[in-house]
Amino acid sequence: MTHLTGKERGEYVQQMFTRIAHRYDLMNRLMTAGQDVEWRKAVIRQARLGPNARLLDLGAGTGDLAREALAQQPEINVVAADFTLEMMRVGNRNGSLPWSAADALNLPFPDKTFDAIVSGFLMRNVGDVQQALKEQYRTLKPGGRIVILDTTKPKRNLLSPFIWLHMHFVIPLLGRIMSGFGEAYNYLPDSTEGFLTAEELTVRMAAVSFKRINFERLMFGTIAIHWGEK
């Protein structure tokens, strides 16, 4: 379904995450062998949150990044935003957070609201990467930081056949067993391969006027954390 664009893509992604919401966190742990927990810690460290900072966890899912931010810096003001109601419902069972329904392409927040905006596995799902970056730039304060955790197309190397096997067979099989909805986990490798490379995403960030952009590859080059400043 990665060929879908615009409204159709948004509707498909929303329906997909509604169906897998109750198994989302468990599948993340299984697919990454628990490494996603450490990645989220690294994302929050890169956000460089001070006391009373205002943080937006965009595409928050069940709110893991928002909760990690509060664990690292309890005095911040955090908003967890997502456009899938069922994900927010599941997330709220894991501990109360301030939630907001939000479309990443049209954020319901004023200009210069946040000191940092973080996202985990959001950007490859949006219908317009450039517009999503523009909205994050708009709602950041001057000097604010953006941090993006997402999959990325790995470079070819000796491990490439094993990475391909894991993404196209192991992950969909786990998805079918654990969630009963294997199509969602066929979408994951397809959306990763159809997404921007880590280098291409830095170019997109620069085009929106972010500065001091950099990134780190993880998990054999299949995951990247990007960061930049307004």
TIROSE-851459 format. One record per residue (C-alpha): residue number from 1; x, y, z; residue in three letters. Coordinates in steps of 0.05 Angstrom, whole numbers, plus 5000, padded with zeros to 4 digits. Layout:
residues N
<fifi n="NUM" xx="X" yy="Y" zz="Z" res="ala"/>
...
This chain:
residues 230
<fifi n="1" xx="5000" yy="5000" zz="5000" res="met"/>
<fifi n="2" xx="5061" yy="5046" zz="4998" res="thr"/>
<fifi n="3" xx="5038" yy="5070" zz="4929" res="his"/>
<fifi n="4" xx="4981" yy="5108" zz="4962" res="leu"/>
<fifi n="5" xx="4988" yy="5183" zz="4969" res="thr"/>
<fifi n="6" xx="4952" yy="5241" zz="5001" res="gly"/>
<fifi n="7" xx="4886" yy="5229" zz="5035" res="lys"/>
<fifi n="8" xx="4883" yy="5155" zz="5015" res="glu"/>
<fifi n="9" xx="4951" yy="5142" zz="5047" res="arg"/>
<fifi n="10" xx="4930" yy="5178" zz="5111" res="gly"/>
<fifi n="11" xx="4866" yy="5137" zz="5116" res="glu"/>
<fifi n="12" xx="4902" yy="5071" zz="5104" res="tyr"/>
<fifi n="13" xx="4955" yy="5086" zz="5156" res="val"/>
<fifi n="14" xx="4902" yy="5108" zz="5206" res="gln"/>
<fifi n="15" xx="4862" yy="5044" zz="5196" res="gln"/>
<fifi n="16" xx="4924" yy="5001" zz="5200" res="met"/>
<fifi n="17" xx="4947" yy="5030" zz="5266" res="phe"/>
<fifi n="18" xx="4877" yy="5024" zz="5294" res="thr"/>
<fifi n="19" xx="4879" yy="4949" zz="5281" res="arg"/>
<fifi n="20" xx="4947" yy="4937" zz="5311" res="ile"/>
<fifi n="21" xx="4944" yy="4987" zz="5369" res="ala"/>
<fifi n="22" xx="4935" yy="4934" zz="5423" res="his"/>
<fifi n="23" xx="4998" yy="4896" zz="5401" res="arg"/>
<fifi n="24" xx="5039" yy="4955" zz="5378" res="tyr"/>
<fifi n="25" xx="5087" yy="4960" zz="5437" res="asp"/>
<fifi n="26" xx="5097" yy="4885" zz="5442" res="leu"/>
<fifi n="27" xx="5113" yy="4881" zz="5367" res="met"/>
<fifi n="28" xx="5163" yy="4937" zz="5373" res="asn"/>
<fifi n="29" xx="5199" yy="4900" zz="5428" res="arg"/>
<fifi n="30" xx="5200" yy="4835" zz="5389" res="leu"/>
<fifi n="31" xx="5220" yy="4865" zz="5321" res="met"/>
<fifi n="32" xx="5279" yy="4903" zz="5351" res="thr"/>
<fifi n="33" xx="5298" yy="4853" zz="5406" res="ala"/>
<fifi n="34" xx="5283" yy="4908" zz="5456" res="gly"/>
<fifi n="35" xx="5331" yy="4958" zz="5425" res="gln"/>
<fifi n="36" xx="5276" yy="5009" zz="5411" res="asp"/>
<fifi n="37" xx="5275" yy="5025" zz="5486" res="val"/>
<fifi n="38" xx="5347" yy="5049" zz="5482" res="glu"/>
<fifi n="39" xx="5334" yy="5087" zz="5417" res="trp"/>
<fifi n="40" xx="5279" yy="5126" zz="5451" res="arg"/>
<fifi n="41" xx="5325" yy="5144" zz="5508" res="lys"/>
<fifi n="42" xx="5376" yy="5169" zz="5457" res="ala"/>
<fifi n="43" xx="5322" yy="5211" zz="5422" res="val"/>
<fifi n="44" xx="5304" yy="5246" zz="5487" res="ile"/>
<fifi n="45" xx="5377" yy="5259" zz="5503" res="arg"/>
<fifi n="46" xx="5385" yy="5292" zz="5435" res="gln"/>
<fifi n="47" xx="5324" yy="5336" zz="5449" res="ala"/>
<fifi n="48" xx="5366" yy="5369" zz="5505" res="arg"/>
<fifi n="49" xx="5306" yy="5386" zz="5548" res="leu"/>
<fifi n="50" xx="5314" yy="5435" zz="5605" res="gly"/>
<fifi n="51" xx="5266" yy="5444" zz="5664" res="pro"/>
<fifi n="52" xx="5198" yy="5472" zz="5642" res="asn"/>
<fifi n="53" xx="5214" yy="5458" zz="5569" res="ala"/>
<fifi n="54" xx="5153" yy="5447" zz="5524" res="arg"/>
<fifi n="55" xx="5158" yy="5382" zz="5485" res="leu"/>
<fifi n="56" xx="5114" yy="5354" zz="5430" res="leu"/>
<fifi n="57" xx="5116" yy="5278" zz="5418" res="asp"/>
<fifi n="58" xx="5088" yy="5277" zz="5348" res="leu"/>
<fifi n="59" xx="5058" yy="5214" zz="5320" res="gly"/>
<fifi n="60" xx="5063" yy="5191" zz="5392" res="ala"/>
<fifi n="61" xx="5029" yy="5124" zz="5384" res="gly"/>
<fifi n="62" xx="5022" yy="5098" zz="5454" res="thr"/>
<fifi n="63" xx="5065" yy="5153" zz="5483" res="gly"/>
<fifi n="64" xx="5132" yy="5118" zz="5495" res="asp"/>
<fifi n="65" xx="5174" yy="5178" zz="5477" res="leu"/>
<fifi n="66" xx="5132" yy="5225" zz="5519" res="ala"/>
<fifi n="67" xx="5139" yy="5179" zz="5580" res="arg"/>
<fifi n="68" xx="5214" yy="5172" zz="5569" res="glu"/>
<fifi n="69" xx="5220" yy="5248" zz="5566" res="ala"/>
<fifi n="70" xx="5184" yy="5254" zz="5633" res="leu"/>
<fifi n="71" xx="5229" yy="5200" zz="5662" res="ala"/>
<fifi n="72" xx="5291" yy="5239" zz="5642" res="gln"/>
<fifi n="73" xx="5264" yy="5308" zz="5658" res="gln"/>
<fifi n="74" xx="5202" yy="5306" zz="5702" res="pro"/>
<fifi n="75" xx="5191" yy="5381" zz="5702" res="glu"/>
<fifi n="76" xx="5178" yy="5389" zz="5628" res="ile"/>
<fifi n="77" xx="5110" yy="5404" zz="5596" res="asn"/>
<fifi n="78" xx="5095" yy="5349" zz="5546" res="val"/>
<fifi n="79" xx="5040" yy="5338" zz="5495" res="val"/>
<fifi n="80" xx="5031" yy="5270" zz="5461" res="ala"/>
<fifi n="81" xx="4998" yy="5279" zz="5394" res="ala"/>
<fifi n="82" xx="4972" yy="5226" zz="5346" res="asp"/>
<fifi n="83" xx="4917" yy="5220" zz="5293" res="phe"/>
<fifi n="84" xx="4896" yy="5149" zz="5311" res="thr"/>
<fifi n="85" xx="4846" yy="5149" zz="5369" res="leu"/>
<fifi n="86" xx="4856" yy="5076" zz="5386" res="glu"/>
<fifi n="87" xx="4932" yy="5085" zz="5395" res="met"/>
<fifi n="88" xx="4918" yy="5142" zz="5443" res="met"/>
<fifi n="89" xx="4868" yy="5100" zz="5481" res="arg"/>
<fifi n="90" xx="4918" yy="5044" zz="5490" res="val"/>
<fifi n="91" xx="4972" yy="5093" zz="5509" res="gly"/>
<fifi n="92" xx="4928" yy="5125" zz="5562" res="asn"/>
<fifi n="93" xx="4921" yy="5057" zz="5597" res="arg"/>
<fifi n="94" xx="4996" yy="5057" zz="5608" res="asn"/>
<fifi n="95" xx="4994" yy="5121" zz="5648" res="gly"/>
<fifi n="96" xx="4960" yy="5188" zz="5639" res="ser"/>
<fifi n="97" xx="4990" yy="5237" zz="5589" res="leu"/>
<fifi n="98" xx="4964" yy="5302" zz="5560" res="pro"/>
<fifi n="99" xx="4939" yy="5279" zz="5491" res="trp"/>
<fifi n="100" xx="4921" yy="5317" zz="5429" res="ser"/>
<fifi n="101" xx="4890" yy="5292" zz="5364" res="ala"/>
<fifi n="102" xx="4935" yy="5320" zz="5310" res="ala"/>
<fifi n="103" xx="4952" yy="5312" zz="5236" res="asp"/>
<fifi n="104" xx="5026" yy="5320" zz="5225" res="ala"/>
<fifi n="105" xx="5012" yy="5358" zz="5160" res="leu"/>
<fifi n="106" xx="4968" yy="5410" zz="5195" res="asn"/>
<fifi n="107" xx="4987" yy="5417" zz="5268" res="leu"/>
<fifi n="108" xx="4935" yy="5449" zz="5314" res="pro"/>
<fifi n="109" xx="4987" yy="5490" zz="5352" res="phe"/>
<fifi n="110" xx="5008" yy="5563" zz="5346" res="pro"/>
<fifi n="111" xx="5075" yy="5584" zz="5317" res="asp"/>
<fifi n="112" xx="5135" yy="5580" zz="5364" res="lys"/>
<fifi n="113" xx="5101" yy="5535" zz="5416" res="thr"/>
<fifi n="114" xx="5152" yy="5481" zz="5431" res="phe"/>
<fifi n="115" xx="5225" yy="5477" zz="5454" res="asp"/>
<fifi n="116" xx="5231" yy="5409" zz="5421" res="ala"/>
<fifi n="117" xx="5192" yy="5362" zz="5376" res="ile"/>
<fifi n="118" xx="5207" yy="5288" zz="5375" res="val"/>
<fifi n="119" xx="5177" yy="5232" zz="5333" res="ser"/>
<fifi n="120" xx="5185" yy="5157" zz="5331" res="gly"/>
<fifi n="121" xx="5170" yy="5120" zz="5266" res="phe"/>
<fifi n="122" xx="5125" yy="5175" zz="5241" res="leu"/>
<fifi n="123" xx="5158" yy="5207" zz="5181" res="met"/>
<fifi n="124" xx="5157" yy="5148" zz="5133" res="arg"/>
<fifi n="125" xx="5082" yy="5145" zz="5143" res="asn"/>
<fifi n="126" xx="5064" yy="5217" zz="5126" res="val"/>
<fifi n="127" xx="5037" yy="5234" zz="5058" res="gly"/>
<fifi n="128" xx="5082" yy="5295" zz="5050" res="asp"/>
<fifi n="129" xx="5149" yy="5294" zz="5086" res="val"/>
<fifi n="130" xx="5165" yy="5366" zz="5068" res="gln"/>
<fifi n="131" xx="5099" yy="5392" zz="5095" res="gln"/>
<fifi n="132" xx="5108" yy="5353" zz="5159" res="ala"/>
<fifi n="133" xx="5177" yy="5383" zz="5169" res="leu"/>
<fifi n="134" xx="5150" yy="5453" zz="5154" res="lys"/>
<fifi n="135" xx="5096" yy="5445" zz="5207" res="glu"/>
<fifi n="136" xx="5148" yy="5422" zz="5258" res="gln"/>
<fifi n="137" xx="5193" yy="5481" zz="5240" res="tyr"/>
<fifi n="138" xx="5134" yy="5529" zz="5246" res="arg"/>
<fifi n="139" xx="5114" yy="5506" zz="5316" res="thr"/>
<fifi n="140" xx="5184" yy="5504" zz="5344" res="leu"/>
<fifi n="141" xx="5212" yy="5563" zz="5381" res="lys"/>
<fifi n="142" xx="5276" yy="5595" zz="5354" res="pro"/>
<fifi n="143" xx="5333" yy="5550" zz="5378" res="gly"/>
<fifi n="144" xx="5285" yy="5492" zz="5386" res="gly"/>
<fifi n="145" xx="5306" yy="5422" zz="5367" res="arg"/>
<fifi n="146" xx="5275" yy="5369" zz="5323" res="ile"/>
<fifi n="147" xx="5293" yy="5296" zz="5333" res="val"/>
<fifi n="148" xx="5268" yy="5241" zz="5286" res="ile"/>
<fifi n="149" xx="5273" yy="5166" zz="5299" res="leu"/>
<fifi n="150" xx="5254" yy="5124" zz="5239" res="asp"/>
<fifi n="151" xx="5272" yy="5068" zz="5193" res="thr"/>
<fifi n="152" xx="5318" yy="5082" zz="5135" res="thr"/>
<fifi n="153" xx="5340" yy="5046" zz="5073" res="lys"/>
<fifi n="154" xx="5405" yy="5009" zz="5092" res="pro"/>
<fifi n="155" xx="5467" yy="5011" zz="5049" res="lys"/>
<fifi n="156" xx="5486" yy="4948" zz="5012" res="arg"/>
<fifi n="157" xx="5535" yy="4905" zz="5051" res="asn"/>
<fifi n="158" xx="5549" yy="4832" zz="5069" res="leu"/>
<fifi n="159" xx="5490" yy="4831" zz="5117" res="leu"/>
<fifi n="160" xx="5440" yy="4856" zz="5064" res="ser"/>
<fifi n="161" xx="5410" yy="4787" zz="5048" res="pro"/>
<fifi n="162" xx="5398" yy="4773" zz="5123" res="phe"/>
<fifi n="163" xx="5368" yy="4843" zz="5133" res="ile"/>
<fifi n="164" xx="5321" yy="4831" zz="5074" res="trp"/>
<fifi n="165" xx="5301" yy="4763" zz="5101" res="leu"/>
<fifi n="166" xx="5286" yy="4793" zz="5170" res="his"/>
<fifi n="167" xx="5245" yy="4850" zz="5142" res="met"/>
<fifi n="168" xx="5205" yy="4811" zz="5090" res="his"/>
<fifi n="169" xx="5195" yy="4744" zz="5125" res="phe"/>
<fifi n="170" xx="5209" yy="4746" zz="5199" res="val"/>
<fifi n="171" xx="5173" yy="4812" zz="5214" res="ile"/>
<fifi n="172" xx="5109" yy="4795" zz="5174" res="pro"/>
<fifi n="173" xx="5107" yy="4726" zz="5205" res="leu"/>
<fifi n="174" xx="5112" yy="4756" zz="5275" res="leu"/>
<fifi n="175" xx="5059" yy="4806" zz="5256" res="gly"/>
<fifi n="176" xx="5010" yy="4752" zz="5234" res="arg"/>
<fifi n="177" xx="5023" yy="4710" zz="5297" res="ile"/>
<fifi n="178" xx="5020" yy="4767" zz="5348" res="met"/>
<fifi n="179" xx="4970" yy="4816" zz="5318" res="ser"/>
<fifi n="180" xx="4931" yy="4773" zz="5268" res="gly"/>
<fifi n="181" xx="4942" yy="4828" zz="5217" res="phe"/>
<fifi n="182" xx="5002" yy="4810" zz="5175" res="gly"/>
<fifi n="183" xx="4988" yy="4863" zz="5123" res="glu"/>
<fifi n="184" xx="5011" yy="4917" zz="5171" res="ala"/>
<fifi n="185" xx="5078" yy="4883" zz="5178" res="tyr"/>
<fifi n="186" xx="5085" yy="4875" zz="5103" res="asn"/>
<fifi n="187" xx="5075" yy="4950" zz="5100" res="tyr"/>
<fifi n="188" xx="5134" yy="4961" zz="5147" res="leu"/>
<fifi n="189" xx="5190" yy="4935" zz="5101" res="pro"/>
<fifi n="190" xx="5155" yy="4965" zz="5040" res="asp"/>
<fifi n="191" xx="5150" yy="5034" zz="5072" res="ser"/>
<fifi n="192" xx="5222" yy="5030" zz="5095" res="thr"/>
<fifi n="193" xx="5247" yy="5014" zz="5026" res="glu"/>
<fifi n="194" xx="5204" yy="5068" zz="4996" res="gly"/>
<fifi n="195" xx="5226" yy="5121" zz="5046" res="phe"/>
<fifi n="196" xx="5282" yy="5171" zz="5040" res="leu"/>
<fifi n="197" xx="5353" yy="5150" zz="5055" res="thr"/>
<fifi n="198" xx="5384" yy="5181" zz="5117" res="ala"/>
<fifi n="199" xx="5424" yy="5229" zz="5073" res="glu"/>
<fifi n="200" xx="5362" yy="5249" zz="5033" res="glu"/>
<fifi n="201" xx="5324" yy="5265" zz="5097" res="leu"/>
<fifi n="202" xx="5379" yy="5313" zz="5119" res="thr"/>
<fifi n="203" xx="5371" yy="5349" zz="5052" res="val"/>
<fifi n="204" xx="5296" yy="5355" zz="5064" res="arg"/>
<fifi n="205" xx="5309" yy="5383" zz="5134" res="met"/>
<fifi n="206" xx="5358" yy="5434" zz="5107" res="ala"/>
<fifi n="207" xx="5308" yy="5456" zz="5054" res="ala"/>
<fifi n="208" xx="5259" yy="5474" zz="5110" res="val"/>
<fifi n="209" xx="5315" yy="5516" zz="5142" res="ser"/>
<fifi n="210" xx="5336" yy="5471" zz="5199" res="phe"/>
<fifi n="211" xx="5409" yy="5481" zz="5219" res="lys"/>
<fifi n="212" xx="5462" yy="5438" zz="5254" res="arg"/>
<fifi n="213" xx="5432" yy="5375" zz="5223" res="ile"/>
<fifi n="214" xx="5463" yy="5308" zz="5235" res="asn"/>
<fifi n="215" xx="5443" yy="5235" zz="5242" res="phe"/>
<fifi n="216" xx="5465" yy="5168" zz="5270" res="glu"/>
<fifi n="217" xx="5451" yy="5100" zz="5239" res="arg"/>
<fifi n="218" xx="5431" yy="5041" zz="5283" res="leu"/>
<fifi n="219" xx="5413" yy="4967" zz="5277" res="met"/>
<fifi n="220" xx="5457" yy="4950" zz="5218" res="phe"/>
<fifi n="221" xx="5437" yy="5015" zz="5182" res="gly"/>
<fifi n="222" xx="5362" yy="5002" zz="5182" res="thr"/>
<fifi n="223" xx="5346" yy="5055" zz="5235" res="ile"/>
<fifi n="224" xx="5368" yy="5128" zz="5239" res="ala"/>
<fifi n="225" xx="5362" yy="5184" zz="5290" res="ile"/>
<fifi n="226" xx="5364" yy="5253" zz="5257" res="his"/>
<fifi n="227" xx="5368" yy="5319" zz="5294" res="trp"/>
<fifi n="228" xx="5370" yy="5393" zz="5278" res="gly"/>
<fifi n="229" xx="5356" yy="5462" zz="5305" res="glu"/>
<fifi n="230" xx="5311" yy="5520" zz="5284" res="lys"/>
